Amino acid sequence: MTIILSISCGTPKGKDIRFFEKYDLSSEDYKLYGILTEGGSTSFTEKVGDFVISDTVTLNKIKRDWQIHLTDKRMPCGYSYIMILMKSDSCVYHFDINLDCEYLTCEKGWFEFPEGLLNKYENSVTKVPRQVASAFHDTLISRNTFDK
């Protein structure tokens, strides 16, 4: 007798997913933060640094544009940003991206993430001072936000 065990994280290989599809980003309550991590720098990270996007038009464009698909590639590149979607004072979603190696990781797996998906919104971001971004990140850690 042969037993085959199949484990899935909910997104079949080759299937595209749309980020943020379950969120109504037309609400003024949402903000998308990009907090720098210790991954390799790119022209975007050097120019923009930590940022927030709160403009509902831009958030909805991102919602439409960020259609990504799973990848089997694994790279030891670290991350450029931890991305945090906030609704008011609550983190509703977070994930990591590496712009240099072009991947995104989240609870659903590893996805291809071409650098241009974020770069095209460079003019729509509001820069956040490093000290403010670090304090924001520390607050989320103290709330155990990333353990969920």
GROMACS elastic network, one bead per residue, 0.5 to 0.9 nm:
[ bonds ]
;  ai    aj funct       b0    kb
    8    11     6  0.71852   500
    8    12     6  0.73908   500
    9    12     6  0.79179   500
    9   107     6  0.77676   500
    9   108     6  0.55327   500
    9   109     6  0.71813   500
   10   108     6  0.67673   500
   11    14     6  0.84209   500
   11    15     6  0.64861   500
   11    16     6  0.80596   500
   11    17     6  0.76782   500
   11    69     6  0.88256   500
   11    70     6  0.77908   500
   11   108     6  0.66602   500
   11   109     6  0.81902   500
   12    15     6  0.55207   500
   12    16     6  0.86201   500
   12    70     6  0.79441   500
   13    16     6  0.84958   500
   13    69     6  0.76903   500
   13    70     6  0.58123   500
   13    71     6  0.75612   500
   13    72     6  0.86908   500
   14    69     6  0.60367   500
   14    70     6  0.60317   500
   14    71     6  0.78774   500
   15    68     6  0.84099   500
   15    69     6  0.58254   500
   15    70     6  0.69692   500
   16    67     6  0.61249   500
   16    68     6  0.52430   500
   16    70     6  0.71859   500
   17    21     6  0.86783   500
   17    66     6  0.82086   500
   17    67     6  0.55053   500
   17    68     6  0.55414   500
   17    69     6  0.61820   500
   17    70     6  0.85161   500
   18    21     6  0.58178   500
   18    63     6  0.69253   500
   18    64     6  0.72467   500
   18    65     6  0.79524   500
   18    66     6  0.58381   500
   18    68     6  0.65308   500
   18    69     6  0.88547   500
   19    22     6  0.82088   500
   19    62     6  0.82536   500
   19    63     6  0.60212   500
   19    64     6  0.81904   500
   19    65     6  0.87077   500
   19    66     6  0.59155   500
   19    67     6  0.66421   500
   19    68     6  0.79029   500
   20    23     6  0.53792   500
   20    24     6  0.82369   500
   20    25     6  0.80685   500
   20    60     6  0.89553   500
   20    62     6  0.85146   500
   20    63     6  0.56304   500
   20    64     6  0.87564   500
   20    66     6  0.85958   500
   20    85     6  0.88553   500
   20    93     6  0.85199   500
   21    24     6  0.78667   500
   21    25     6  0.89788   500
   21    63     6  0.64536   500
   21    64     6  0.81973   500
   23    26     6  0.87179   500
   23    30     6  0.89925   500
   23    63     6  0.88177   500
   24    27     6  0.61742   500
   24    30     6  0.85327   500
   24    60     6  0.85033   500
   25    28     6  0.75096   500
   25    29     6  0.80673   500
   25    30     6  0.61975   500
   25    31     6  0.86233   500
   25    56     6  0.61273   500
   25    57     6  0.84661   500
   25    59     6  0.61677   500
   25    60     6  0.59146   500
   25    63     6  0.79639   500
   26    29     6  0.84973   500
   26    30     6  0.80956   500
   26    55     6  0.89312   500
   26    56     6  0.52763   500
   26    57     6  0.74109   500
   26    59     6  0.78581   500
   26    60     6  0.69157   500
   27    30     6  0.63277   500
   27    56     6  0.70082   500
   27    87     6  0.89278   500
   28    31     6  0.80825   500
   28    54     6  0.75355   500
   28    55     6  0.79013   500
   28    56     6  0.66255   500
   28    87     6  0.87002   500
   28    88     6  0.87117   500
   29    54     6  0.84342   500
   29    86     6  0.77955   500
   29    87     6  0.51363   500
   29    88     6  0.50461   500
   29    89     6  0.87985   500
   30    53     6  0.87911   500
   30    54     6  0.65073   500
   30    55     6  0.87095   500
   30    56     6  0.78413   500
   30    59     6  0.83951   500
   30    85     6  0.69209   500
   30    86     6  0.55042   500
   30    88     6  0.64084   500
   31    52     6  0.66109   500
   31    53     6  0.56657   500
   31    55     6  0.78522   500
   31    56     6  0.85233   500
   31    59     6  0.80095   500
   31    84     6  0.81183   500
   31    85     6  0.58261   500
   31    86     6  0.52307   500
   31    87     6  0.66173   500
   31    88     6  0.79490   500
   32    51     6  0.83352   500
   32    52     6  0.55220   500
   32    53     6  0.51251   500
   32    54     6  0.65237   500
   32    59     6  0.77327   500
   32    83     6  0.69028   500
   32    84     6  0.56551   500
   32    86     6  0.62746   500
   32    87     6  0.89865   500
   33    50     6  0.76763   500
   33    51     6  0.57757   500
   33    53     6  0.64604   500
   33    54     6  0.86729   500
   33    82     6  0.80583   500
   33    83     6  0.56009   500
   33    84     6  0.50217   500
   33    85     6  0.63748   500
   33    86     6  0.77151   500
   33   133     6  0.88610   500
   34    49     6  0.82156   500
   34    50     6  0.55815   500
   34    51     6  0.51658   500
   34    52     6  0.61586   500
   34    53     6  0.84709   500
   34    81     6  0.56926   500
   34    82     6  0.59157   500
   34    84     6  0.65563   500
   34   133     6  0.87903   500
   35    49     6  0.77528   500
   35    51     6  0.67350   500
   35    52     6  0.86014   500
   35    80     6  0.83210   500
   35    81     6  0.52424   500
   35    82     6  0.53313   500
   35    83     6  0.64176   500
   35    84     6  0.79191   500
   35   128     6  0.88784   500
   35   130     6  0.87223   500
   35   133     6  0.64098   500
   35   134     6  0.78925   500
   35   137     6  0.75490   500
   36    39     6  0.80682   500
   36    45     6  0.75460   500
   36    49     6  0.64993   500
   36    50     6  0.56133   500
   36    51     6  0.86766   500
   36    79     6  0.82726   500
   36    80     6  0.58827   500
   36    82     6  0.66082   500
   36    83     6  0.88711   500
   36   130     6  0.86207   500
   36   133     6  0.84084   500
   36   134     6  0.89329   500
   37    40     6  0.86670   500
   37    78     6  0.82969   500
   37    79     6  0.61542   500
   37    80     6  0.54785   500
   37    81     6  0.53175   500
   37    82     6  0.67235   500
   38    41     6  0.83680   500
   38    78     6  0.70869   500
   38    79     6  0.66537   500
   38    80     6  0.67064   500
   38    81     6  0.83242   500
   39    77     6  0.66209   500
   39    81     6  0.77531   500
   39    98     6  0.71971   500
   39   100     6  0.87413   500
   40    45     6  0.88759   500
   40    77     6  0.72895   500
   40    78     6  0.72778   500
   40    79     6  0.72009   500
   40    80     6  0.62615   500
   40    98     6  0.80131   500
   40    99     6  0.83960   500
   40   100     6  0.68609   500
   41    44     6  0.78906   500
   41    45     6  0.57389   500
   41    46     6  0.64236   500
   41    80     6  0.67519   500
   41    99     6  0.82711   500
   41   100     6  0.74076   500
   42    45     6  0.52118   500
   42    46     6  0.60882   500
   42    47     6  0.84647   500
   42    80     6  0.81694   500
   42    99     6  0.69552   500
   42   100     6  0.63131   500
   43    46     6  0.51520   500
   43    47     6  0.60100   500
   43    48     6  0.83856   500
   44    47     6  0.51951   500
   44    48     6  0.57400   500
   44    49     6  0.75177   500
   44    99     6  0.83782   500
   44   115     6  0.88127   500
   44   118     6  0.86191   500
   44   119     6  0.65498   500
   44   122     6  0.76600   500
   45    48     6  0.52949   500
   45    50     6  0.77834   500
   45    80     6  0.73086   500
   45    81     6  0.85415   500
   45    99     6  0.86047   500
   46    49     6  0.58613   500
   48    51     6  0.69365   500
   48   122     6  0.73338   500
   48   125     6  0.80434   500
   48   126     6  0.85732   500
   48   127     6  0.63951   500
   48   128     6  0.88804   500
   49   127     6  0.68496   500
   49   128     6  0.75919   500
   49   129     6  0.82511   500
   49   130     6  0.77834   500
   50    81     6  0.83346   500
   50   126     6  0.85821   500
   50   127     6  0.59244   500
   50   128     6  0.52534   500
   50   129     6  0.68509   500
   50   130     6  0.64959   500
   50   133     6  0.65051   500
   51   125     6  0.59992   500
   51   126     6  0.54272   500
   51   129     6  0.82007   500
   51   133     6  0.80694   500
   52   124     6  0.89484   500
   52   125     6  0.57471   500
   52   126     6  0.53191   500
   52   127     6  0.65477   500
   52   128     6  0.68052   500
   53    56     6  0.83811   500
   53    58     6  0.74726   500
   53    59     6  0.70902   500
   53   124     6  0.67474   500
   53   125     6  0.50678   500
   53   126     6  0.62607   500
   53   127     6  0.89696   500
   54    57     6  0.88202   500
   54    58     6  0.78271   500
   54    59     6  0.71089   500
   54   124     6  0.88657   500
   54   125     6  0.80736   500
   54   126     6  0.82794   500
   55    58     6  0.54492   500
   55    59     6  0.62314   500
   55    60     6  0.87316   500
   55   124     6  0.77364   500
   55   125     6  0.86534   500
   56    60     6  0.60638   500
   56    61     6  0.85279   500
   57    60     6  0.52821   500
   57    61     6  0.62921   500
   57    62     6  0.87729   500
   58    62     6  0.62136   500
   58    63     6  0.85454   500
   58   121     6  0.76633   500
   58   124     6  0.69460   500
   59    62     6  0.50927   500
   59    63     6  0.61729   500
   59    64     6  0.87807   500
   60    64     6  0.62991   500
   60    65     6  0.85517   500
   61    64     6  0.51436   500
   61    65     6  0.59750   500
   61    66     6  0.84432   500
   62    66     6  0.56787   500
   62   117     6  0.81826   500
   62   118     6  0.84791   500
   62   121     6  0.84150   500
   63    66     6  0.58638   500
   63    67     6  0.81498   500
   64    67     6  0.71592   500
   65    68     6  0.89080   500
   65   117     6  0.73903   500
   66   113     6  0.85075   500
   66   117     6  0.67268   500
   66   118     6  0.89066   500
   68   111     6  0.63276   500
   68   112     6  0.62661   500
   68   113     6  0.66565   500
   69   110     6  0.83560   500
   69   111     6  0.53485   500
   69   112     6  0.60829   500
   69   113     6  0.83825   500
   70   108     6  0.87153   500
   70   109     6  0.68805   500
   70   110     6  0.57057   500
   70   112     6  0.64326   500
   71    74     6  0.80897   500
   71   103     6  0.84890   500
   71   109     6  0.82433   500
   71   110     6  0.57675   500
   71   111     6  0.51312   500
   71   112     6  0.59980   500
   72   110     6  0.72793   500
   72   111     6  0.82848   500
   73   103     6  0.87973   500
   73   110     6  0.78299   500
   73   111     6  0.86163   500
   73   112     6  0.85923   500
   74    77     6  0.89573   500
   74   103     6  0.88736   500
   74   110     6  0.78138   500
   75    78     6  0.80177   500
   75   101     6  0.74492   500
   75   103     6  0.86225   500
   77    80     6  0.89529   500
   77    98     6  0.73042   500
   77   100     6  0.80656   500
   77   101     6  0.66435   500
   78    97     6  0.86070   500
   78    98     6  0.67852   500
   78   101     6  0.89295   500
   79    82     6  0.73089   500
   79    96     6  0.62619   500
   79    97     6  0.54968   500
   79    99     6  0.76929   500
   79   100     6  0.86963   500
   79   101     6  0.88638   500
   79   103     6  0.87764   500
   79   104     6  0.85146   500
   80    96     6  0.76208   500
   80    97     6  0.58776   500
   80    99     6  0.60934   500
   80   100     6  0.77520   500
   81    95     6  0.85051   500
   81    96     6  0.58002   500
   81    97     6  0.54859   500
   81    98     6  0.67254   500
   81    99     6  0.83197   500
   82    94     6  0.70171   500
   82    95     6  0.58332   500
   82    97     6  0.64974   500
   83    93     6  0.82664   500
   83    94     6  0.54529   500
   83    95     6  0.53341   500
   83    96     6  0.58415   500
   83    97     6  0.73691   500
   84    91     6  0.66114   500
   84    92     6  0.78106   500
   84    93     6  0.60219   500
   84    95     6  0.68234   500
   84    96     6  0.87716   500
   85    90     6  0.84882   500
   85    91     6  0.58493   500
   85    92     6  0.58069   500
   85    93     6  0.51608   500
   85    94     6  0.61160   500
   85    95     6  0.89635   500
   86    89     6  0.64481   500
   86    90     6  0.54315   500
   86    92     6  0.56642   500
   86    93     6  0.72248   500
   86    94     6  0.87892   500
   87    90     6  0.53271   500
   87    91     6  0.63606   500
   87    92     6  0.64547   500
   88    91     6  0.82493   500
   90   145     6  0.87277   500
   91    94     6  0.73233   500
   91   140     6  0.80860   500
   91   145     6  0.69282   500
   91   146     6  0.89370   500
   94   106     6  0.74012   500
   94   146     6  0.76763   500
   95   104     6  0.71842   500
   95   105     6  0.59914   500
   95   107     6  0.79093   500
   96   103     6  0.84971   500
   96   104     6  0.56165   500
   96   105     6  0.53722   500
   96   106     6  0.66479   500
   97   101     6  0.89729   500
   97   102     6  0.74559   500
   97   103     6  0.58262   500
   97   105     6  0.64647   500
   97   106     6  0.89872   500
   97   113     6  0.74656   500
   98   101     6  0.57086   500
   98   102     6  0.54766   500
   98   103     6  0.54116   500
   98   104     6  0.63314   500
   98   105     6  0.87818   500
   98   113     6  0.78955   500
   98   115     6  0.81458   500
   99   103     6  0.68966   500
   99   104     6  0.85781   500
   99   113     6  0.74729   500
   99   114     6  0.70742   500
   99   116     6  0.85884   500
   99   118     6  0.83670   500
  100   103     6  0.83060   500
  100   114     6  0.88130   500
  100   115     6  0.71336   500
  101   113     6  0.85586   500
  101   114     6  0.84493   500
  101   115     6  0.84611   500
  102   111     6  0.86308   500
  102   112     6  0.60539   500
  102   115     6  0.58156   500
  103   110     6  0.68385   500
  103   111     6  0.55236   500
  103   114     6  0.70548   500
  103   115     6  0.85254   500
  104   109     6  0.82953   500
  104   110     6  0.57917   500
  104   111     6  0.50874   500
  104   112     6  0.62709   500
  104   113     6  0.56851   500
  105   108     6  0.75866   500
  105   109     6  0.57025   500
  105   111     6  0.62440   500
  105   112     6  0.89227   500
  106   109     6  0.55062   500
  106   110     6  0.67697   500
  106   111     6  0.84167   500
  107   110     6  0.85854   500
  108   111     6  0.87553   500
  113   116     6  0.82894   500
  113   117     6  0.69644   500
  113   118     6  0.87975   500
  114   117     6  0.57888   500
  114   118     6  0.80496   500
  115   118     6  0.59279   500
  115   119     6  0.62079   500
  115   120     6  0.88214   500
  116   120     6  0.57953   500
  116   121     6  0.87148   500
  117   120     6  0.61617   500
  117   121     6  0.78475   500
  118   121     6  0.57153   500
  118   122     6  0.71812   500
  119   122     6  0.53021   500
  119   123     6  0.87357   500
  120   123     6  0.76928   500
  120   124     6  0.86909   500
  121   124     6  0.52063   500
  121   125     6  0.67418   500
  122   125     6  0.57690   500
  122   126     6  0.89612   500
  123   126     6  0.83591   500
  128   131     6  0.83979   500
  128   132     6  0.65994   500
  128   133     6  0.61944   500
  129   132     6  0.53464   500
  129   133     6  0.62285   500
  129   134     6  0.86692   500
  130   133     6  0.50754   500
  130   134     6  0.60386   500
  130   135     6  0.85562   500
  131   134     6  0.51335   500
  131   135     6  0.61622   500
  131   136     6  0.85826   500
  132   135     6  0.51511   500
  132   136     6  0.61352   500
  132   137     6  0.86112   500
  133   136     6  0.50448   500
  133   137     6  0.61251   500
  133   138     6  0.85594   500
  134   137     6  0.50595   500
  134   138     6  0.60563   500
  134   139     6  0.85568   500
  135   138     6  0.50241   500
  135   139     6  0.61446   500
  135   140     6  0.87115   500
  136   139     6  0.51545   500
  136   140     6  0.64277   500
  136   141     6  0.87836   500
  137   140     6  0.51668   500
  137   141     6  0.62755   500
  137   142     6  0.87048   500
  138   141     6  0.50125   500
  138   142     6  0.61500   500
  138   143     6  0.86830   500
  139   142     6  0.50887   500
  139   143     6  0.63878   500
  139   144     6  0.88319   500
  139   145     6  0.88788   500
  140   143     6  0.51115   500
  140   144     6  0.64448   500
  140   145     6  0.53679   500
  140   146     6  0.75006   500
  141   145     6  0.58149   500
  141   146     6  0.66307   500
  141   147     6  0.85553   500
  142   145     6  0.75948   500
  143   146     6  0.84088   500
  144   147     6  0.54253   500
  144   148     6  0.73355   500
  145   148     6  0.60615   500
